[in-house]
């Protein structure tokens, strides 16, 4: 049968198909794919970004499938994974756009240079207005670690604020 199904280049798509997925994973995918996509679409606003995020999430779920099956609430664990992937995609897109934004004092480029965890913690706290408990849940960290990352980020951003708020001296004017 595979000899009869050939593409123009002579390859057989049936013979080159990926190995079968675990049946319970396929069922989980079919059950949740639509809801995951709708959620991602609302947050990410484009179908391409939503599809990319859902694909990444299901690859991550598949990678940890055996461990996830031992969890008391598979649905909660996979949903949490999906939310993290969407948050990462959202934050990464935001981070890429920061370099072209102008705050007047150089804040956005400085923000885009923060290490990933510091960037995520600052964005979630000061832009998304999440409290420490929710940030900790999203990032999979303890609240004290979230506070540490925010503190370190603020230390890195302090020179930008100091430059912007220092008094103008006569020698600074043209």
Rosetta blueprint (number, residue, H / E / L):
1 X L
2 X L
3 X L
4 X L
5 X L
6 X L
7 X L
8 X L
9 X L
10 X L
11 X L
12 X L
13 X L
14 X L
15 X L
16 X L
17 X L
18 X L
19 X L
20 X L
21 X L
22 X L
23 X H
24 X H
25 X H
26 X H
27 X H
28 X H
29 X H
30 X H
31 X H
32 X H
33 X H
34 X H
35 X H
36 X H
37 X H
38 X H
39 X H
40 X H
41 X H
42 X H
43 X H
44 X H
45 X L
46 X L
47 X H
48 X H
49 X H
50 X H
51 X H
52 X H
53 X H
54 X H
55 X H
56 X H
57 X H
58 X H
59 X H
60 X H
61 X H
62 X H
63 X H
64 X L
65 X H
66 X H
67 X H
68 X H
69 X L
70 X L
71 X L
72 X L
73 X L
74 X H
75 X H
76 X H
77 X H
78 X H
79 X H
80 X H
81 X H
82 X H
83 X H
84 X H
85 X H
86 X H
87 X H
88 X H
89 X H
90 X H
91 X H
92 X H
93 X H
94 X H
95 X H
96 X H
97 X H
98 X H
99 X L
100 X L
101 X L
102 X L
103 X L
104 X L
105 X L
106 X L
107 X H
108 X H
109 X H
110 X H
111 X H
112 X H
113 X L
114 X L
115 X L
116 X H
117 X H
118 X H
119 X H
120 X H
121 X H
122 X H
123 X H
124 X H
125 X H
126 X H
127 X H
128 X L
129 X L
130 X L
131 X L
132 X H
133 X H
134 X H
135 X H
136 X H
137 X H
138 X H
139 X H
140 X L
141 X L
142 X L
143 X H
144 X H
145 X H
146 X H
147 X H
148 X H
149 X H
150 X H
151 X H
152 X H
153 X H
154 X H
155 X H
156 X H
157 X H
158 X H
159 X H
160 X H
161 X H
162 X H
163 X H
164 X H
165 X H
166 X L
167 X L
168 X L
169 X L
170 X H
171 X H
172 X H
173 X L
174 X L
